[in-house]
Structure formats: C-alpha cells, structure tokens
C-alpha cells in the first residue's frame, strides 16, 4: 500500500516510530498478536520501519 510505504519512509527519515497515517507502527518486526483480525490491512515497510493501516 503506497500510503503505508510513504509513512514508513517518513519514520525512517525521522528515526522515530509513529505516523498519523498508521494504525500500528513498529521498528523491527511487528508483533502479530497486536494486529486485530480484520478483513484487510495495508502494510508498508522501509528498512526496519513498518506501518500497518486498517
């Protein structure tokens, strides 16, 4: 998902976790138990930064 990838790139550039676009942000591997069981999740990553949108 392009929006999630762009958010991950912004987080990597800022060297911080968190972006208003993301429902869940992480550096390293996200914990799958924190992700809700919903029908569709947009995922984007850049380097070690992850953005999940639901």
HELIX and SHEET records of a PDB file:
HELIX    1   1 UNK A    2  UNK A   14  1                                  13    
HELIX    2   2 UNK A   32  UNK A   34  5                                   3    
SHEET    1   A 3 UNK A  24  UNK A  27  0                                        
SHEET    2   A 3 UNK A  49  UNK A  53 -1                                        
SHEET    3   A 3 UNK A  42  UNK A  46 -1                                        
END                                                                             
